[in-house]
Amino acid sequence: MQAPSAYMQSLDWDIFRFVVAVVDSGSAVGAARVLGVDGTTVIRRITKFEEERGIQLFDRMPSGYTPTLECEAIVKLARELQDGVSEIDRRITGHDLRLEGTIAVTTTDSFLEAVMADIIGEFCALHPQIRIDTMVTTSRLNLSRQDAHVAVRASINPPENLICQRVSGVAFAVYGHHDLIAGLGKTPALEELTQMPWIGLGDTLSRSPAAQWIGTHIPPDRIKTTADTFVALRSLARSATGLATLPCCLGDPEPGVERVSSVIVDMETNLWVLTHPDVRKAAKVRAFTSFVGRQLRAQQSLLEGNSD
């Protein structure tokens, strides 16, 4: 077999991860967040590649990085390469019969704090040879590309290409600090609530049912601040900044806030344990998803807002 050329041997294949991340996020800062490095590293790696190869991958604009035609051609090939490597990795993982190794799990900070932290701790105690790498993000990681092996996510319609295990509904209600809501009745009408100061939902939550409900029912001039995670909303509500829509699993156990509405049907969604078909038969993944499914179903009252 012919040996690889010196050019192929010297090519830094990892640079393509950086290029694709910048294209997808539109900026070096966004790419750095996805890759888990700092922004200067992204800029340095891409600039070095451009100088060494004599090409320009991006037009640096005040609004972000715009890919050049050369970059678009490279990204197309890089995605094909990435998909091929991911498929190989999934197939290898899917045939692994060992109860050891690493499982990459993604969830949001809300579910990590409300239920998943304890569940992961219990699983690790039962399976000391398995390490759980937990990734907390509101972004949708790509399970096909092995961004994670398992996702625990709220969704009305999860992706059809994944193995989807529904474990519970997820209920939402309105919460506020007791000093803020002292003048309200026990079950205030919506008209009363709309006169209060509110905490809005930031960009990362702007498509959520909770954000749509706020957009429909709460006057814009009542929004005093916004936050981009429900954990952050709860912190602001606890400081009496305003009323907040929270998952009941976050709001009900929190002593710093009180529920001031019934469960709001328009905000309800479902909680899923998601895996890719190629990795679901791996012993460690199967053990984890089965355990997580059982434990989350046991927390159904909390998740659906029926806890005492």
ABEGO torsion letter per residue (X at the ends): XBBBBAAAAABBAAAAAAAAAAAAAGBAAAAAAAAGBBAAAAAAAAAAAAAAAGBBABBBBAAEBBBBAAAAAAAAAAAAAAAAAAAAAAAAAAABABBBEBBBBBBBAAAAAAAAAAAAAAAAAABAABBBBBBBBABBBBAAAGABABBBBBBABBBAABBBBBABBBBBBBBBBAAAAAABBABBBAAAAAABBBBBBBAAAAABAAAAAAAAABBAAABABBBABAAAAAAAAAAGAEBBBBBAAAAAABAABBBABBBBAAABBBBBBBBBAAAAABAAAAAAAAAAAAAAAAAAAAAAGABX
